[in-house]
Amino acid sequence: MFEQKDTLLEFPCAFPLKIMGLAGDALAPAVLEVVRRHAPDFDEATMETRSSSGGKYLSLTCTINATSRAQLDALYRELSAHPLIKVVL
């Protein structure tokens, strides 16, 4: 009998999160605080940043060591609810 999984990911795995918000000094520390709450082993030196062509927005890529679907769901929920964050992919 075929057993359906709720995710195609196999944990643990490296999982990149792309977070976008208005450019400003507060965005990166806010993202780091939330990411570290859910992935305490995240190394902030690996965070990649990129500004939009007009400089109004900032994109941050954080690749975490994901340990479960529940961890990713909680992280997405908290990041998406943050007032400085516009999009989480």
Helices and strands as residue ranges (DSSP letters): E 13-22, H 27-38, G 44-46, E 48-51, E 57-66, H 69-81, E 85-88
